[in-house]
Amino acid sequence: MLAQSEIDALLSGAINISQKNGEEGVNLAEIMNQPGESAKSKASGEKKIQTYNFWSPARFSKEQMRAVELVHEDLSERLTTSLPTFLRTNVRPRLVLMEQGRFHDFLKDFPDHTLFHLISLAPLPGHMVLTLSLNVSYLILEQRLGGKIEGRFTERTLTEIDQSLLRGMVEHMLGDVKSAWSKVVSLEPSLEDSTINQHWVQMMMGNERVLLIAIEINIQGVTGTMSIFIPFNTLKPIADVLNPHIWIAGRKEKQQDPIARQAAIQTMMKAIIPIKVILGNAELTLKDLANLSIGDVIELDQNIDNPLVVQVANKKQFMANVGKSRKRMGVQITGVYRQYDEVQTG
């Protein structure tokens, strides 16, 4: 622990760190006040010193960031196809920005009336937050409600009907989110909540380090932004597979084990399956049934010359002719069962 005199000396630049092998010492105050490497240090060959933000460190490599970028470029392309059919107008999404930081720092830049959508990405932990800029939100509402789009909107609080309509659009996009991530990991995204209460969103997300993905959306000349916030803790379980090579090549499908497959087939071959041959059907009144006695004949609806239906595990599978095999009755398979066969032979 430093004494007060040592702290004052540190801040005034009076403390130097000695280097090994007789190298020139490093002044800590100069490091704090002059981040990075100056032209003089480059010329003299001194060690490169870089600033590091302990409050909001970069947790993912460039390759991992590139993989997430590819996922959302694919998402933008999918939305280019799906959103016009949903909104009945031309929509042009385009990925424009990716940035890392603390969620509460980004939250300060949003107006009070912004609607936030909390989306779970099962089986990954946590929630993803998606929001649309207000100008685009108002435009989408005008389009869905059949109003006249003029491109000028008065900022107002979103009603419950407005929020419900915007939720419907977000739920429509979840299928594209699932497809875009499918090359990296299988997800089941679902909309958990939508709210304009920033304090509630802040409480749900806390001071999480997040990855901001900004997608520019152009609708009939009006340009806005769809912002997606994904916490680092959500992406951490799949950090090992977040690289552009896997995304480009697609997830490797599980290769079949031929030995295990053959063993499974051999086991299935030993299974016993019941087979029934339906000779025909008849309908009797309760009186006729009560008067039955030995020697009575019940006439069936089946013609003696028509093929019979063979059931395999209680499912109609084949047609067959009845006959005799040695000392037992038997049937000869004549074809695969089709529903219209019964109509023709009935």
Summary of the structure (lengths in Angstrom):
residues: 346
radius of gyration: 35.8
end to end distance: 98.2
largest distance: 121.6
contacts: 866
relative contact order: 0.12
helix: 39%
strand: 25%
